[in-house]
Amino acid sequence: MSEAATQTQWFSTTNGRFSGILGLVAAGVVVVVAVISGSPTWVVAGLLIGLVIWTVLVRPRVGLRGRTLVLRGTISTLEIPLSLISSMTVRQVLVVWVGEQRYVNASIGLPLREVRPRRPSESETRSDPYIEQIQELVRSHQADALRWGDEGGGVRRRWARLELAAIAVLTVALVVFVLV
Protein backbone atom coordinates (compact mmCIF):
# COMPACT_ATOMS: atom_id res chain seq x y z
CA MET A 1 0.00 0.00 0.00
CA SER A 2 1.42 3.40 -0.94
CA GLU A 3 2.11 6.16 1.57
CA ALA A 4 -0.68 8.27 0.02
CA ALA A 5 -3.16 5.46 0.67
CA THR A 6 -2.23 5.27 4.37
CA GLN A 7 -2.48 8.98 5.14
CA THR A 8 -5.89 10.38 5.99
CA GLN A 9 -7.05 13.63 4.42
CA TRP A 10 -9.26 15.09 7.18
CA PHE A 11 -12.02 17.56 6.35
CA SER A 12 -12.58 20.60 8.52
CA THR A 13 -15.55 20.16 10.80
CA THR A 14 -18.67 22.28 10.45
CA ASN A 15 -20.19 21.36 13.83
CA GLY A 16 -18.95 21.45 17.41
CA ARG A 17 -15.30 22.42 17.07
CA PHE A 18 -15.59 25.94 18.56
CA SER A 19 -17.86 24.77 21.41
CA GLY A 20 -15.50 21.89 22.07
CA ILE A 21 -12.45 24.10 22.34
CA LEU A 22 -14.29 26.47 24.70
CA GLY A 23 -15.36 23.48 26.78
CA LEU A 24 -11.79 22.17 26.95
CA VAL A 25 -10.56 25.58 28.10
CA ALA A 26 -13.28 25.65 30.79
CA ALA A 27 -12.36 22.12 31.93
CA GLY A 28 -8.71 23.16 32.03
CA VAL A 29 -9.59 26.12 34.25
CA VAL A 30 -11.50 23.78 36.60
CA VAL A 31 -8.46 21.47 36.81
CA VAL A 32 -6.02 24.34 37.48
CA VAL A 33 -8.24 25.88 40.18
CA ALA A 34 -8.76 22.44 41.74
CA VAL A 35 -5.01 21.76 41.80
CA ILE A 36 -4.34 25.16 43.40
CA SER A 37 -7.07 24.61 45.99
CA GLY A 38 -5.95 21.04 46.68
CA SER A 39 -9.19 19.31 45.73
CA PRO A 40 -8.46 15.94 44.09
CA THR A 41 -12.18 15.31 43.54
CA TRP A 42 -12.48 18.42 41.39
CA VAL A 43 -9.23 17.64 39.58
CA VAL A 44 -10.64 14.28 38.53
CA ALA A 45 -14.05 15.83 37.74
CA GLY A 46 -12.40 18.50 35.55
CA LEU A 47 -10.34 15.87 33.73
CA LEU A 48 -13.42 13.71 33.17
CA ILE A 49 -15.45 16.68 31.89
CA GLY A 50 -12.61 17.63 29.55
CA LEU A 51 -12.31 14.08 28.24
CA VAL A 52 -16.05 13.82 27.60
CA ILE A 53 -15.99 17.18 25.78
CA TRP A 54 -13.04 15.92 23.71
CA THR A 55 -14.78 12.68 22.71
CA VAL A 56 -18.14 14.28 21.92
CA LEU A 57 -17.23 17.62 20.35
CA VAL A 58 -13.61 17.57 19.20
CA ARG A 59 -12.75 13.95 18.30
CA PRO A 60 -15.39 13.35 15.57
CA ARG A 61 -13.98 13.93 12.06
CA VAL A 62 -14.55 12.79 8.49
CA GLY A 63 -11.73 12.00 6.10
CA LEU A 64 -10.51 10.06 3.10
CA ARG A 65 -7.75 7.45 3.21
CA GLY A 66 -7.04 5.94 -0.17
CA ARG A 67 -10.33 4.44 -1.33
CA THR A 68 -11.83 4.48 2.17
CA LEU A 69 -14.14 6.98 3.85
CA VAL A 70 -13.12 7.41 7.50
CA LEU A 71 -15.81 8.41 10.00
CA ARG A 72 -14.19 9.08 13.37
CA GLY A 73 -16.98 9.23 15.94
CA THR A 74 -17.11 9.66 19.70
CA ILE A 75 -16.04 6.15 20.72
CA SER A 76 -15.10 4.44 17.46
CA THR A 77 -13.77 4.98 13.97
CA LEU A 78 -15.50 3.50 10.95
CA GLU A 79 -13.57 2.70 7.78
CA ILE A 80 -15.98 2.38 4.87
CA PRO A 81 -14.73 1.28 1.45
CA LEU A 82 -15.97 3.92 -1.00
CA SER A 83 -17.11 1.24 -3.45
CA LEU A 84 -19.68 0.00 -0.88
CA ILE A 85 -21.37 3.39 -0.33
CA SER A 86 -24.82 3.45 -1.90
CA SER A 87 -25.62 7.05 -0.95
CA MET A 88 -24.44 9.95 1.14
CA THR A 89 -26.36 13.00 2.30
CA VAL A 90 -25.69 15.96 4.53
CA ARG A 91 -28.49 17.49 6.54
CA GLN A 92 -27.91 18.33 10.20
CA VAL A 93 -25.35 15.48 10.21
CA LEU A 94 -23.55 13.44 7.56
CA VAL A 95 -25.39 10.21 6.74
CA VAL A 96 -23.71 7.45 4.72
CA TRP A 97 -25.65 4.42 3.51
CA VAL A 98 -24.02 1.07 2.81
CA GLY A 99 -26.88 -1.08 1.57
CA GLU A 100 -29.50 -0.95 4.32
CA GLN A 101 -26.99 0.07 7.01
CA ARG A 102 -26.86 3.75 8.00
CA TYR A 103 -23.73 5.42 9.39
CA VAL A 104 -23.83 8.92 10.91
CA ASN A 105 -21.16 11.47 11.77
CA ALA A 106 -22.01 14.78 13.43
CA SER A 107 -18.79 16.62 12.57
CA ILE A 108 -20.15 17.70 9.19
CA GLY A 109 -23.64 19.10 8.84
CA LEU A 110 -25.83 22.05 8.11
CA PRO A 111 -27.23 24.42 10.75
CA LEU A 112 -30.75 23.58 11.89
CA ARG A 113 -32.14 26.72 10.22
CA GLU A 114 -30.90 25.34 6.87
CA VAL A 115 -32.44 21.90 7.44
CA ARG A 116 -35.94 22.73 8.68
CA PRO A 117 -38.82 22.56 6.21
CA ARG A 118 -39.36 25.77 4.29
CA ARG A 119 -42.43 27.51 3.02
CA PRO A 120 -43.11 26.96 -0.68
CA SER A 121 -42.07 30.55 -1.43
CA GLU A 122 -38.56 29.97 0.00
CA SER A 123 -35.73 28.51 -2.01
CA GLU A 124 -35.38 24.74 -1.74
CA THR A 125 -31.77 24.60 -2.91
CA ARG A 126 -29.85 26.46 -0.18
CA SER A 127 -26.61 24.65 0.51
CA ASP A 128 -23.10 25.13 1.82
CA PRO A 129 -20.33 25.31 -0.81
CA TYR A 130 -17.83 23.61 1.52
CA ILE A 131 -20.16 20.65 2.09
CA GLU A 132 -20.80 20.42 -1.66
CA GLN A 133 -17.02 20.35 -2.19
CA ILE A 134 -16.64 17.48 0.30
CA GLN A 135 -19.44 15.51 -1.35
CA GLU A 136 -17.93 16.05 -4.80
CA LEU A 137 -14.49 14.94 -3.60
CA VAL A 138 -15.96 11.80 -2.03
CA ARG A 139 -17.93 11.06 -5.22
CA SER A 140 -14.77 11.52 -7.30
CA HIS A 141 -12.80 9.13 -5.08
CA GLN A 142 -15.75 6.73 -5.12
CA ALA A 143 -15.75 6.70 -8.94
CA ASP A 144 -12.02 5.86 -8.85
CA ALA A 145 -12.66 3.11 -6.28
CA LEU A 146 -15.37 1.59 -8.47
CA ARG A 147 -13.14 1.81 -11.53
CA TRP A 148 -10.01 0.35 -9.92
CA GLY A 149 -11.62 -1.93 -7.34
CA ASP A 150 -11.99 -1.47 -3.62
CA GLU A 151 -9.36 -2.17 -0.99
CA GLY A 152 -11.14 -5.31 0.11
CA GLY A 153 -13.40 -6.22 2.96
CA GLY A 154 -16.40 -4.52 4.38
CA VAL A 155 -16.98 -1.76 6.88
CA ARG A 156 -14.46 -1.93 9.73
CA ARG A 157 -14.93 -0.45 13.21
CA ARG A 158 -12.00 0.39 15.46
CA TRP A 159 -12.88 1.30 19.03
CA ALA A 160 -11.33 4.36 20.69
CA ARG A 161 -9.74 2.21 23.38
CA LEU A 162 -7.61 4.95 24.89
CA GLU A 163 -10.56 7.33 25.34
CA LEU A 164 -12.82 4.56 26.67
CA ALA A 165 -10.19 3.37 29.14
CA ALA A 166 -9.49 6.92 30.33
CA ILE A 167 -13.20 7.60 30.82
CA ALA A 168 -13.56 4.36 32.81
CA VAL A 169 -10.53 5.11 35.01
CA LEU A 170 -11.57 8.71 35.67
CA THR A 171 -15.16 7.67 36.41
CA VAL A 172 -14.02 5.06 38.94
CA ALA A 173 -11.60 7.57 40.49
CA LEU A 174 -14.36 10.18 40.77
CA VAL A 175 -16.70 7.68 42.44
CA VAL A 176 -13.94 6.70 44.89
CA PHE A 177 -13.17 10.34 45.75
CA VAL A 178 -16.85 11.19 46.21
CA LEU A 179 -17.52 8.17 48.45
CA VAL A 180 -14.41 8.64 50.60
N, C-alpha and C positions, 0 to 999 in steps of 0.2 A: 504494500500500500504506500503511495507517495506521501511526502510530507504535507502537501496541500490537502490531501484527503483526510489527514488526521487532525488538522487544525480546524477549530470551529470559528466561523464568522458570526459573531453575535450581533443581533439587531438592537438598537437603542429601544428602551422600553417606553411605552406611552402611558403606562399606569403605575402609580405607587412609588416610583423612585424618590421623588422629592419628599413625600410623607415619610418614607422609610428612613431617609437620611436624617430628617428632623427627629424622628423617633429614636434613632441610634444616638444622636447627640443628647437627647433628653435622658436616655438610659445611662449614658456615660456620665452625665452630671449627677444622677442618683448614685452611681457607684462611687464617684469621687467624694461626694458629700458623706456617704456612708463610711468610706474608709477614714476620712478625716474625723468623723464623729465616733468611730470605733464600733460600728454596728454591723456585725457579720451577717445578720439576717437580711438587712437592706442591701448589703453588697451582693449577696446571692440573688435577692429579688431583682436588683437592677441588672445583673448579668443575665438572668432568665428572661426578663422583659426585653432586653436588647437582642438576645438570641431569637426569641419569638418574632420580634420585628424584622430581624434579618431574614428568617426563613419565609415569612409571609409577604413582606413588601420588597425586599431587595434581592433575594436569591432568584426568584423566577425570571427566566430569560427565554428567548427563542433564537435559534441560530441554525446555520447550515454547516454540515461537516461532510464534505464529499457529496455523495448522493443520499444523504440522510438528513432529515429534519430533526433538530434537537429541541425538545420542550423540557426545559429545566423548571420544575415546579417546586412547591414548598418542601416536600419530603422525598421526592424522587425525580429522576431524569428519564424521560422517554426518548428513545432513538427510533425514529420511524423512517423506514426506507421510502424515499420519494415515490418510487414506482408503485407502492401500495396505496397511496393516498387517492381516495375517490373524490373528495371535495374538501375545500377549505373556505371558511368564511370568517369575517371579522365584524362583530357587532360590539357589544360591550366587552367581550373577551374573544380571543382567537379560538375557533373551533375547527378541528381537523377530523375528518371522517376516514376511517379505514374499514371499508365494507360497512357493516352495521355498528361497528365500535366507534364511539365518539371520544375524542381527546380534547381537553380544554387547557388553555394557558391564559392567565389573567395579565401577563406583562404587556400584551399588545391588545389594544381595544379602543373603541370610540367612546367619547363622553356620553353619559346617559341622555343628555339633551339632543344628541345626534341620532340616538337609537330609537327613541320613543316614537310611536305612531304620529304621523303628521296629518294635518287637515288636507283635503284634496287640493286646495289652492297653493300649498307649500310645495317646494321642489322635493322630488323623491330621490334625487341622485346627488345628495350632499355627501362628500366623502373626504378623507384625509389623503393628501398626495403621498405622504410618507408610507402609510399603510398600503396604498396602491402599489408603491414601489416594492415593498416587501413581497406582496402577493405576486407581482410580475416576476421578481427574481426567483421565488420558489417555483413558479410555473415553468420558468426557463430551465432551472435545474431539474425539474421533474421531467420535462421533455427529453433532456439529455439522459436521465436515468432510464427512461423507457426505451430510448434509442440504443443505449449501450449496455443495458441490463443492470439490475440492481446489485447491491453489495451482499446479497444473500440474507436469508433468514426473515423473520417477521419483526414485529415491534418488540423492542427490548426495554426493560425497566431496570434502572439501577437506583437503589435506595440511597438516600443521603445519610449514610451511616454515622458520619461524624456529627452532623447536626442532631440526629435522633439520639445518639449516645449522650451528647452534651446536654440536651433537654432533659433526658432521664436523670442524669447525675445531678444537675442543678435543681430539678424538682424534688428529688429525694433529699438533697442537702437543705432545701428550703423547708420541707416538712420537718426534718430533724431539728433545725434551728427554731422553728415555731413551737414545736412540742417540748423543747427543752427549757 
